[in-house]
Amino acid sequence: MKLSWPLVDYEMRKRVSPRMPRLYFDAAFDPRSYPVKAIRGYGVAEPLLEPEETGLGVAENCFVGRMRIKCRYLPLWEVEVKSTNGLRIIDVFMAIYNTYSRPLTREEKNTIGSEYLEKCRKSFLQRCEDSPGLTYLEERKGMLRIDIMRGRRLFKGLVPIQGTTDYYELIFDDTPIETRRR
């Protein structure tokens, strides 16, 4: 199965078609209110998810009704997305956001450990500051699952996991958000 272009890492896509835009999806924010963007032409970011792009199926050559997505940075949580009508690009982005935008439970915090959580604090505060909403309200929600990745919030793509039919590895840009701005 060949994934549709928005789900494939830009570096892989540009080898095949240099005119394909770079995608900008910050998984910390709801893609309905903080739209996924495409950087086309002269480096100007513009909303990507036009209705025809939003409705793209996740695969170019077949029907896909279910995907299970794993991320090495967030091994405690698996993203599962399914639809009897076939999965669309926006379904995948929403599932990623919905899975990782949940506040950490007491049990999850205990599993992760207070020492590591303290290392994530800077990224938590950065996400709160970057939020399209009020920083204070974001801080009150507490640390979210996405904060555990310590600033690795930018979606790069999905890679099929060999030997499985519906499992994919979720790849995020390894450059933390807070270091991109310096």
Helices and strands as residue ranges (DSSP letters): G 5-7, H 10-16, E 22-24, E 37-40, E 44-47, H 51-54, E 66-70, E 79-82, H 89-100, H 106-112, H 114-130, H 135-141, G 145-149, E 155-160, E 167-172, H 177-180
